[in-house]
Amino acid sequence: MTERKILLTGAGGQIGQILTRALVDKFGKENVIATDISENPGFENTYFRLDVLDKEGMQRILEENKITDFYHLAAVLSATGEKNPARAWEVNMNGLLNVLETARNSKVDRLFFPSSIAVFGEGIDREKAGQNAVLIPHSVYGISKAAGENWCCYYHEKYGLDVRSLRYPGVIGYESMPGGGTTDYAVDIFFKAIEEGRYTCFLREDARLPMIYMDDAIRATLELMDAPADRIKIRTSYNLQGMSFTPAELFDQIRKLQPDFKIEYRPDFRQKIADSWPRRLDDSAAREDWGWEQKFDIAKLTETMYRGIKNRQLQKS
Ligand SMILES: NC(=O)c1ccc[n+]([C@@H]2O[C@H](COP(=O)([O-])OP(=O)(O)OC[C@H]3O[C@@H](n4cnc5c(N)ncnc54)[C@H](O)[C@@H]3O)[C@@H](O)[C@H]2O)c1
């Protein structure tokens, strides 16, 4: 295998911080460059401030560092996007087009683009959204991801760019904070349980959504990027399912560890976004093509989140 040189955009975000660490562990810190529009959140590897709308800056970093593997994570997420749709479209769409063009110009070996369950909307089997279900999203975020997947496929077909993509469900972890998505409650709830003993949930108690624990999401990403190119049959984006649960089911799990924990439900605008999303995804194509298998269920996730946050607090005090 030739030496890998990795570049990430949006590395300061919830997934980017953990993915950067995993890539540093795998390829060495001298081979991983993290970028984001914000300040360095504390990476020890090389970090550049890069706005994904700055195409020349992006091209320069790719060329000067002979990047082989490009992970494009920067985006404006679903809930934040609804507050400023034009900005979400600009960052998500023009950012991706800059990434695709510069990756093609620099002849990178592989590009990763995260899509989302937000691509789904009208006309799907909500109990199990199929890989090839119709994409009629309701949020500007979902529209940008659906268009983005198709752009990725276009660059693969037209220019042979080896683009690979996953439709992540809600990603849950405790070592980095979520950045304005509709599934963020499933992280917040643990912190509020431990810190305040009560939580006000912005989704309804029965809002079932697909979720995935961070370790599984990172492993899926690395396995997808490691798979031989001929195993990647889908060049839009693979459905990825970890587990599905409702806020009430997560509350019940946390109560097993903290019996006096209390919750109330005050759904806001994010409920409408959640209503348009599938409750579960059919990820059989990912399983068949490159061997995807999740390891975390709701019980293991709850135990890991709860103990992890508690331990961190103990270390701080
Ligand atoms: N977290 C999830 O549950 C989830 C689910 C589905 C898909 N995704 C996708 O995964 C990717 C990473 O998500 P995340 O949860 O880490 O998001 P996040 O909001 O935590 O992080 C996104 C990062 O992008 C950066 N960014 C925003 N605008 C930028 C710009 N113009 N130039 C450069 N950087 C910019 C932000 O500073 C932030 O650090 C996104 O593409 C997101 O759409 C995430």
The ligand as an SDF file (V2000), in Angstrom:
LIG
                    3D

 44 48  0  0  0  0  0  0  0  0999 V2000
  -23.6040   13.9490   13.7670 N   0  0  0  0  0  0  0  0  0  0  0  0
  -24.5780   13.3020   13.1470 C   0  0  0  0  0  0  0  0  0  0  0  0
  -25.4690   12.7540   13.8050 O   0  0  0  0  0  0  0  0  0  0  0  0
  -24.6040   13.2150   11.6450 C   0  0  0  0  0  0  0  0  0  0  0  0
  -25.5830   12.4480   11.0350 C   0  0  0  0  0  0  0  0  0  0  0  0
  -25.6200   12.3790    9.6360 C   0  0  0  0  0  0  0  0  0  0  0  0
  -24.6470   13.0160    8.8870 C   0  0  0  0  0  0  0  0  0  0  0  0
  -23.6890   13.7600    9.5140 N   0  0  0  0  0  0  0  0  0  0  0  0
  -22.7040   14.4450    8.6740 C   0  0  0  0  0  0  0  0  0  0  0  0
  -21.4000   14.1950    9.1330 O   0  0  0  0  0  0  0  0  0  0  0  0
  -20.5850   15.3630    8.9610 C   0  0  0  0  0  0  0  0  0  0  0  0
  -19.9780   15.7650   10.2900 C   0  0  0  0  0  0  0  0  0  0  0  0
  -21.0560   16.0050   11.1800 O   0  0  0  0  0  0  0  0  0  0  0  0
  -20.8200   16.5240   12.6690 P   0  0  0  0  0  0  0  0  0  0  0  0
  -21.9080   15.9780   13.4870 O   0  0  0  0  0  0  0  0  0  0  0  0
  -19.4180   16.3230   13.0870 O   0  0  0  0  0  0  0  0  0  0  0  0
  -21.1330   18.0750   12.4560 O   0  0  0  0  0  0  0  0  0  0  0  0
  -20.6810   19.3110   13.3570 P   0  0  0  0  0  0  0  0  0  0  0  0
  -21.6700   20.3870   13.1420 O   0  0  0  0  0  0  0  0  0  0  0  0
  -20.3890   18.8760   14.7420 O   0  0  0  0  0  0  0  0  0  0  0  0
  -19.3110   19.6920   12.6620 O   0  0  0  0  0  0  0  0  0  0  0  0
  -19.2660   20.3060   11.4130 C   0  0  0  0  0  0  0  0  0  0  0  0
  -17.9730   21.1040   11.3600 C   0  0  0  0  0  0  0  0  0  0  0  0
  -17.9650   21.7980   10.1260 O   0  0  0  0  0  0  0  0  0  0  0  0
  -17.3740   23.0590   10.3830 C   0  0  0  0  0  0  0  0  0  0  0  0
  -17.7890   24.0080    9.3420 N   0  0  0  0  0  0  0  0  0  0  0  0
  -19.0020   24.6220    9.1860 C   0  0  0  0  0  0  0  0  0  0  0  0
  -18.9650   25.4550    8.1390 N   0  0  0  0  0  0  0  0  0  0  0  0
  -17.7160   25.3420    7.6190 C   0  0  0  0  0  0  0  0  0  0  0  0
  -17.0570   25.9570    6.5220 C   0  0  0  0  0  0  0  0  0  0  0  0
  -17.6670   26.8840    5.7530 N   0  0  0  0  0  0  0  0  0  0  0  0
  -15.7770   25.6020    6.2570 N   0  0  0  0  0  0  0  0  0  0  0  0
  -15.1430   24.7000    7.0300 C   0  0  0  0  0  0  0  0  0  0  0  0
  -15.7080   24.1020    8.0980 N   0  0  0  0  0  0  0  0  0  0  0  0
  -16.9660   24.4290    8.3800 C   0  0  0  0  0  0  0  0  0  0  0  0
  -17.8690   23.4790   11.7520 C   0  0  0  0  0  0  0  0  0  0  0  0
  -17.0150   24.4360   12.3390 O   0  0  0  0  0  0  0  0  0  0  0  0
  -17.8690   22.1430   12.4860 C   0  0  0  0  0  0  0  0  0  0  0  0
  -16.6800   21.9440   13.2040 O   0  0  0  0  0  0  0  0  0  0  0  0
  -21.4960   16.4290    8.3490 C   0  0  0  0  0  0  0  0  0  0  0  0
  -21.3210   16.4440    6.9620 O   0  0  0  0  0  0  0  0  0  0  0  0
  -22.8700   15.9490    8.7000 C   0  0  0  0  0  0  0  0  0  0  0  0
  -23.8060   16.3880    7.7600 O   0  0  0  0  0  0  0  0  0  0  0  0
  -23.6470   13.8740   10.8720 C   0  0  0  0  0  0  0  0  0  0  0  0
  1  2  1  0
  2  3  2  0
  2  4  1  0
  4  5  1  0
  4 44  2  0
  5  6  2  0
  6  7  1  0
  7  8  2  0
  8  9  1  0
  8 44  1  0
  9 10  1  0
  9 42  1  0
 10 11  1  0
 11 12  1  0
 11 40  1  0
 12 13  1  0
 13 14  1  0
 14 15  2  0
 14 16  1  0
 14 17  1  0
 17 18  1  0
 18 19  2  0
 18 20  1  0
 18 21  1  0
 21 22  1  0
 22 23  1  0
 23 24  1  0
 23 38  1  0
 24 25  1  0
 25 26  1  0
 25 36  1  0
 26 27  1  0
 26 35  1  0
 27 28  2  0
 28 29  1  0
 29 30  1  0
 29 35  2  0
 30 31  1  0
 30 32  2  0
 32 33  1  0
 33 34  2  0
 34 35  1  0
 36 37  1  0
 36 38  1  0
 38 39  1  0
 40 41  1  0
 40 42  1  0
 42 43  1  0
M  CHG  2   8   1  16  -1
M  END
$$$$
